[in-house]
Amino acid sequence: MSDMTNTGFAAAERGKTGLKTEFAIYFAIIFAATVPLACLTWALTAIRSSGLPERGPIKRAWSQARIITPMIFSA
């Protein structure tokens, strides 16, 4: 039998930066996908209420990406 105790810790350390990179990539893709929809909903809200909404389209898309991305990683 071989001793695998040291290799497990090294893999976990390398995986953490990989997860951060993967999270950032998924976040960027989701953010890019939600920007057009957020712009559309922002414009429709501005037209209906004849005033600018409190949150802009970029902030709305950012918050949607912050909600959706962790859901992917928890699944």
Protein Blocks (a to p, Z undefined) as FASTA:
>chain_A
ZZfklmmmmmmmmmmmmmmmmmmmmmmmmmmmmmmmmmmmmmmmmmmnopacfbdfklmm
mmmmmmmmmmmmmZZ
